Amino acid sequence: MEWHPLLNSYLIIKKEALESNEKVAAVLNHEDAYSQAAGSVTVKNEASYNSKIVMNYMRSGLMETQNSAEFGSGASQKLQIPDAVSNIYVKVLKFLPGSAPSEKYYVFNLDLPMPVHRSYVVRGTMENSTYEDITPV
């Protein structure tokens, strides 16, 4: 077969498109696996302070950490708990708008022995904060 510049360009473009599609498929498969998480922790903020969820767990003998975005009153955040993790520790931080979150100030913390789906609401002020487990039964 004889070399042809247009055909060669077409083959290079086709190859790049296939590789790009494979990368997109890999990302989507990862997101699907993430959305099929074994558990989750959702927190709704009805308080006068901002909140942030911090979650630690053991996977394959290593400690891993997830952090939610900071969220204010009226907002919610959800962290997915992957399958095959243990020693799950969740802490919900509280801090004033415009200040940095600190592990020192928190609304509640909890230990989960295995992945579960849990929902909470936080309320109150920095000085008098409360939380409630609102997980559907």
Secondary structure as UniProt FT lines:
FT   HELIX           5..35
FT   STRAND          39..47
FT   STRAND          50..59
FT   TURN            60..61
FT   STRAND          62..67
FT   TURN            73..74
FT   STRAND          76..81
FT   STRAND          86..95
FT   TURN            97..98
FT   TURN            103..104
FT   STRAND          106..112
FT   STRAND          117..124
FT   STRAND          129..133
//
